């Protein structure tokens, strides 16, 4: 499912226009992104939790030269599915 498909499905299910549906979806992704940038998590009970995890620095290998390199610490977004979503997928 693409974003356009999602916008259409949301518009149909909620009984609103595609434009309104797209604006709401964009607002949702903006709010989640802003919270993750602050280091906060976003929990949608039953659906899941968006959070940020910190990856420690580690040693890697350049596959072309086999030279060891240091990979810096990073923060990465994470999604953990909630029980309701897990059960629905089973």
MODELLER restraints for C-alpha pairs under 7 A, 6 or more apart:
rsr = mdl.restraints
at = mdl.atoms
rsr.add(forms.Gaussian(group=physical.xy_distance, feature=features.Distance(at['CA:7:A'], at['CA:18:A']), mean=6.18, stdev=0.5))
rsr.add(forms.Gaussian(group=physical.xy_distance, feature=features.Distance(at['CA:7:A'], at['CA:21:A']), mean=5.70, stdev=0.5))
rsr.add(forms.Gaussian(group=physical.xy_distance, feature=features.Distance(at['CA:7:A'], at['CA:22:A']), mean=5.55, stdev=0.5))
rsr.add(forms.Gaussian(group=physical.xy_distance, feature=features.Distance(at['CA:8:A'], at['CA:18:A']), mean=5.94, stdev=0.5))
rsr.add(forms.Gaussian(group=physical.xy_distance, feature=features.Distance(at['CA:10:A'], at['CA:21:A']), mean=6.21, stdev=0.5))
rsr.add(forms.Gaussian(group=physical.xy_distance, feature=features.Distance(at['CA:11:A'], at['CA:17:A']), mean=5.56, stdev=0.5))
rsr.add(forms.Gaussian(group=physical.xy_distance, feature=features.Distance(at['CA:11:A'], at['CA:18:A']), mean=5.22, stdev=0.5))
rsr.add(forms.Gaussian(group=physical.xy_distance, feature=features.Distance(at['CA:11:A'], at['CA:21:A']), mean=5.25, stdev=0.5))
rsr.add(forms.Gaussian(group=physical.xy_distance, feature=features.Distance(at['CA:32:A'], at['CA:42:A']), mean=6.61, stdev=0.5))
rsr.add(forms.Gaussian(group=physical.xy_distance, feature=features.Distance(at['CA:35:A'], at['CA:41:A']), mean=6.52, stdev=0.5))
rsr.add(forms.Gaussian(group=physical.xy_distance, feature=features.Distance(at['CA:36:A'], at['CA:51:A']), mean=6.33, stdev=0.5))
rsr.add(forms.Gaussian(group=physical.xy_distance, feature=features.Distance(at['CA:36:A'], at['CA:52:A']), mean=6.20, stdev=0.5))
rsr.add(forms.Gaussian(group=physical.xy_distance, feature=features.Distance(at['CA:39:A'], at['CA:52:A']), mean=6.27, stdev=0.5))
rsr.add(forms.Gaussian(group=physical.xy_distance, feature=features.Distance(at['CA:40:A'], at['CA:51:A']), mean=6.73, stdev=0.5))
rsr.add(forms.Gaussian(group=physical.xy_distance, feature=features.Distance(at['CA:41:A'], at['CA:49:A']), mean=6.87, stdev=0.5))
rsr.add(forms.Gaussian(group=physical.xy_distance, feature=features.Distance(at['CA:41:A'], at['CA:50:A']), mean=5.57, stdev=0.5))
rsr.add(forms.Gaussian(group=physical.xy_distance, feature=features.Distance(at['CA:41:A'], at['CA:51:A']), mean=4.42, stdev=0.5))
rsr.add(forms.Gaussian(group=physical.xy_distance, feature=features.Distance(at['CA:42:A'], at['CA:49:A']), mean=5.60, stdev=0.5))
rsr.add(forms.Gaussian(group=physical.xy_distance, feature=features.Distance(at['CA:42:A'], at['CA:50:A']), mean=5.11, stdev=0.5))
rsr.add(forms.Gaussian(group=physical.xy_distance, feature=features.Distance(at['CA:42:A'], at['CA:51:A']), mean=6.56, stdev=0.5))
rsr.add(forms.Gaussian(group=physical.xy_distance, feature=features.Distance(at['CA:43:A'], at['CA:49:A']), mean=4.32, stdev=0.5))
rsr.add(forms.Gaussian(group=physical.xy_distance, feature=features.Distance(at['CA:43:A'], at['CA:50:A']), mean=6.42, stdev=0.5))
rsr.add(forms.Gaussian(group=physical.xy_distance, feature=features.Distance(at['CA:45:A'], at['CA:82:A']), mean=6.94, stdev=0.5))
rsr.add(forms.Gaussian(group=physical.xy_distance, feature=features.Distance(at['CA:46:A'], at['CA:82:A']), mean=4.89, stdev=0.5))
rsr.add(forms.Gaussian(group=physical.xy_distance, feature=features.Distance(at['CA:46:A'], at['CA:83:A']), mean=5.75, stdev=0.5))
rsr.add(forms.Gaussian(group=physical.xy_distance, feature=features.Distance(at['CA:46:A'], at['CA:84:A']), mean=4.78, stdev=0.5))
rsr.add(forms.Gaussian(group=physical.xy_distance, feature=features.Distance(at['CA:46:A'], at['CA:85:A']), mean=6.45, stdev=0.5))
rsr.add(forms.Gaussian(group=physical.xy_distance, feature=features.Distance(at['CA:47:A'], at['CA:81:A']), mean=6.03, stdev=0.5))
rsr.add(forms.Gaussian(group=physical.xy_distance, feature=features.Distance(at['CA:47:A'], at['CA:82:A']), mean=4.71, stdev=0.5))
rsr.add(forms.Gaussian(group=physical.xy_distance, feature=features.Distance(at['CA:47:A'], at['CA:84:A']), mean=6.17, stdev=0.5))
rsr.add(forms.Gaussian(group=physical.xy_distance, feature=features.Distance(at['CA:47:A'], at['CA:85:A']), mean=5.31, stdev=0.5))
rsr.add(forms.Gaussian(group=physical.xy_distance, feature=features.Distance(at['CA:48:A'], at['CA:79:A']), mean=6.88, stdev=0.5))
rsr.add(forms.Gaussian(group=physical.xy_distance, feature=features.Distance(at['CA:48:A'], at['CA:80:A']), mean=5.45, stdev=0.5))
rsr.add(forms.Gaussian(group=physical.xy_distance, feature=features.Distance(at['CA:48:A'], at['CA:81:A']), mean=4.18, stdev=0.5))
rsr.add(forms.Gaussian(group=physical.xy_distance, feature=features.Distance(at['CA:48:A'], at['CA:82:A']), mean=4.09, stdev=0.5))
rsr.add(forms.Gaussian(group=physical.xy_distance, feature=features.Distance(at['CA:49:A'], at['CA:79:A']), mean=5.61, stdev=0.5))
rsr.add(forms.Gaussian(group=physical.xy_distance, feature=features.Distance(at['CA:49:A'], at['CA:80:A']), mean=5.24, stdev=0.5))
rsr.add(forms.Gaussian(group=physical.xy_distance, feature=features.Distance(at['CA:49:A'], at['CA:81:A']), mean=6.54, stdev=0.5))
rsr.add(forms.Gaussian(group=physical.xy_distance, feature=features.Distance(at['CA:50:A'], at['CA:78:A']), mean=5.74, stdev=0.5))
rsr.add(forms.Gaussian(group=physical.xy_distance, feature=features.Distance(at['CA:50:A'], at['CA:79:A']), mean=4.58, stdev=0.5))
rsr.add(forms.Gaussian(group=physical.xy_distance, feature=features.Distance(at['CA:50:A'], at['CA:80:A']), mean=6.64, stdev=0.5))
rsr.add(forms.Gaussian(group=physical.xy_distance, feature=features.Distance(at['CA:51:A'], at['CA:77:A']), mean=5.84, stdev=0.5))
rsr.add(forms.Gaussian(group=physical.xy_distance, feature=features.Distance(at['CA:51:A'], at['CA:78:A']), mean=5.21, stdev=0.5))
rsr.add(forms.Gaussian(group=physical.xy_distance, feature=features.Distance(at['CA:51:A'], at['CA:79:A']), mean=6.37, stdev=0.5))
rsr.add(forms.Gaussian(group=physical.xy_distance, feature=features.Distance(at['CA:52:A'], at['CA:75:A']), mean=6.44, stdev=0.5))
rsr.add(forms.Gaussian(group=physical.xy_distance, feature=features.Distance(at['CA:52:A'], at['CA:76:A']), mean=5.58, stdev=0.5))
rsr.add(forms.Gaussian(group=physical.xy_distance, feature=features.Distance(at['CA:52:A'], at['CA:77:A']), mean=4.55, stdev=0.5))
rsr.add(forms.Gaussian(group=physical.xy_distance, feature=features.Distance(at['CA:52:A'], at['CA:78:A']), mean=5.71, stdev=0.5))
rsr.add(forms.Gaussian(group=physical.xy_distance, feature=features.Distance(at['CA:53:A'], at['CA:75:A']), mean=5.62, stdev=0.5))
rsr.add(forms.Gaussian(group=physical.xy_distance, feature=features.Distance(at['CA:53:A'], at['CA:76:A']), mean=5.45, stdev=0.5))
rsr.add(forms.Gaussian(group=physical.xy_distance, feature=features.Distance(at['CA:53:A'], at['CA:77:A']), mean=6.33, stdev=0.5))
rsr.add(forms.Gaussian(group=physical.xy_distance, feature=features.Distance(at['CA:53:A'], at['CA:78:A']), mean=6.64, stdev=0.5))
rsr.add(forms.Gaussian(group=physical.xy_distance, feature=features.Distance(at['CA:54:A'], at['CA:74:A']), mean=5.86, stdev=0.5))
rsr.add(forms.Gaussian(group=physical.xy_distance, feature=features.Distance(at['CA:54:A'], at['CA:75:A']), mean=4.45, stdev=0.5))
rsr.add(forms.Gaussian(group=physical.xy_distance, feature=features.Distance(at['CA:54:A'], at['CA:76:A']), mean=6.42, stdev=0.5))
rsr.add(forms.Gaussian(group=physical.xy_distance, feature=features.Distance(at['CA:55:A'], at['CA:73:A']), mean=5.42, stdev=0.5))
rsr.add(forms.Gaussian(group=physical.xy_distance, feature=features.Distance(at['CA:55:A'], at['CA:74:A']), mean=5.22, stdev=0.5))
rsr.add(forms.Gaussian(group=physical.xy_distance, feature=features.Distance(at['CA:55:A'], at['CA:75:A']), mean=6.00, stdev=0.5))
rsr.add(forms.Gaussian(group=physical.xy_distance, feature=features.Distance(at['CA:56:A'], at['CA:73:A']), mean=4.68, stdev=0.5))
rsr.add(forms.Gaussian(group=physical.xy_distance, feature=features.Distance(at['CA:56:A'], at['CA:74:A']), mean=6.92, stdev=0.5))
rsr.add(forms.Gaussian(group=physical.xy_distance, feature=features.Distance(at['CA:57:A'], at['CA:71:A']), mean=5.55, stdev=0.5))
rsr.add(forms.Gaussian(group=physical.xy_distance, feature=features.Distance(at['CA:57:A'], at['CA:72:A']), mean=4.62, stdev=0.5))
rsr.add(forms.Gaussian(group=physical.xy_distance, feature=features.Distance(at['CA:57:A'], at['CA:73:A']), mean=4.19, stdev=0.5))
rsr.add(forms.Gaussian(group=physical.xy_distance, feature=features.Distance(at['CA:58:A'], at['CA:70:A']), mean=5.89, stdev=0.5))
rsr.add(forms.Gaussian(group=physical.xy_distance, feature=features.Distance(at['CA:58:A'], at['CA:71:A']), mean=5.26, stdev=0.5))
rsr.add(forms.Gaussian(group=physical.xy_distance, feature=features.Distance(at['CA:58:A'], at['CA:72:A']), mean=6.81, stdev=0.5))
rsr.add(forms.Gaussian(group=physical.xy_distance, feature=features.Distance(at['CA:59:A'], at['CA:68:A']), mean=6.70, stdev=0.5))
rsr.add(forms.Gaussian(group=physical.xy_distance, feature=features.Distance(at['CA:59:A'], at['CA:69:A']), mean=5.75, stdev=0.5))
rsr.add(forms.Gaussian(group=physical.xy_distance, feature=features.Distance(at['CA:59:A'], at['CA:70:A']), mean=4.63, stdev=0.5))
rsr.add(forms.Gaussian(group=physical.xy_distance, feature=features.Distance(at['CA:59:A'], at['CA:71:A']), mean=5.86, stdev=0.5))
rsr.add(forms.Gaussian(group=physical.xy_distance, feature=features.Distance(at['CA:60:A'], at['CA:68:A']), mean=5.74, stdev=0.5))
rsr.add(forms.Gaussian(group=physical.xy_distance, feature=features.Distance(at['CA:60:A'], at['CA:69:A']), mean=5.23, stdev=0.5))
rsr.add(forms.Gaussian(group=physical.xy_distance, feature=features.Distance(at['CA:60:A'], at['CA:70:A']), mean=6.07, stdev=0.5))
rsr.add(forms.Gaussian(group=physical.xy_distance, feature=features.Distance(at['CA:60:A'], at['CA:71:A']), mean=6.43, stdev=0.5))
rsr.add(forms.Gaussian(group=physical.xy_distance, feature=features.Distance(at['CA:61:A'], at['CA:67:A']), mean=5.60, stdev=0.5))
rsr.add(forms.Gaussian(group=physical.xy_distance, feature=features.Distance(at['CA:61:A'], at['CA:68:A']), mean=4.50, stdev=0.5))
rsr.add(forms.Gaussian(group=physical.xy_distance, feature=features.Distance(at['CA:61:A'], at['CA:69:A']), mean=5.75, stdev=0.5))
rsr.add(forms.Gaussian(group=physical.xy_distance, feature=features.Distance(at['CA:62:A'], at['CA:68:A']), mean=6.35, stdev=0.5))
rsr.add(forms.Gaussian(group=physical.xy_distance, feature=features.Distance(at['CA:62:A'], at['CA:69:A']), mean=6.82, stdev=0.5))
